Amino acid sequence: MPQLDTSTWFIVIISMFLTLFIIFQLKTLAHQFPINPQPSHFKQTKQNTPWEKKWTKIYLPLSQRLA
């Protein structure tokens, strides 16, 4: 059975990473990002939930039983 020649693997892997890096850089350069985005202020509305006005029972964990 012939021996697998792995002497070129390092160059192939490094060139693959370099190519992927260049491709992703070119893809991100194609996007137009806003120069100075301004924060938009949204009015927060309070939602009425039925459990806010009711008393809710809080149960103790089973390990803390009252005597």
C-alpha positions as CSV (number, residue, x, y, z in Angstrom):
1,M,0.0,0.0,0.0
2,P,1.5,3.4,-1.0
3,Q,2.4,5.9,1.7
4,L,0.2,9.0,1.8
5,D,2.2,12.2,1.0
6,T,1.3,14.8,3.6
7,S,4.1,17.3,2.9
8,T,1.8,19.7,1.0
9,W,-1.0,19.6,3.5
10,F,0.3,22.6,5.5
11,I,0.5,24.8,2.4
12,V,-3.0,23.7,1.2
13,I,-4.6,24.4,4.6
14,I,-2.9,27.8,5.0
15,S,-3.8,28.9,1.5
16,M,-7.4,27.8,2.1
17,F,-7.7,29.9,5.3
18,L,-6.1,32.8,3.5
19,T,-8.6,32.5,0.6
20,L,-11.5,32.2,3.0
21,F,-10.4,35.3,4.8
22,I,-10.0,37.3,1.6
23,I,-13.5,36.2,0.4
24,F,-15.1,37.2,3.7
25,Q,-13.3,40.5,3.7
26,L,-14.6,41.2,0.1
27,K,-18.1,40.2,1.1
28,T,-18.2,42.5,4.1
29,L,-16.7,45.4,2.0
30,A,-19.7,45.1,-0.4
31,H,-22.2,46.1,2.4
32,Q,-23.1,49.7,3.1
33,F,-23.1,50.4,6.8
34,P,-24.5,53.7,8.2
35,I,-21.8,56.1,9.3
36,N,-23.3,57.4,12.5
37,P,-26.5,55.5,13.5
38,Q,-28.8,57.4,15.7
39,P,-30.6,55.6,18.6
40,S,-34.3,55.5,18.2
41,H,-36.3,56.0,21.3
42,F,-39.4,53.9,21.6
43,K,-42.2,54.6,24.0
44,Q,-42.6,51.8,26.4
45,T,-46.1,50.9,27.2
46,K,-47.0,49.2,30.4
47,Q,-49.0,46.0,29.8
48,N,-51.7,45.2,32.3
49,T,-51.4,41.6,33.4
50,P,-54.0,39.9,35.5
51,W,-51.5,38.7,38.2
52,E,-50.2,42.2,39.0
53,K,-53.2,43.1,41.1
54,K,-53.7,39.7,42.6
55,W,-51.9,38.1,45.6
56,T,-50.0,35.1,44.4
57,K,-49.0,32.3,46.8
58,I,-45.3,31.6,47.1
59,Y,-44.5,28.0,48.0
60,L,-41.6,26.9,50.1
61,P,-39.2,24.3,48.6
62,L,-39.7,20.8,49.9
63,S,-36.5,20.9,51.9
64,Q,-37.7,23.8,54.0
65,R,-40.8,22.5,55.8
66,L,-42.4,24.5,58.5
67,A,-42.6,22.8,61.9
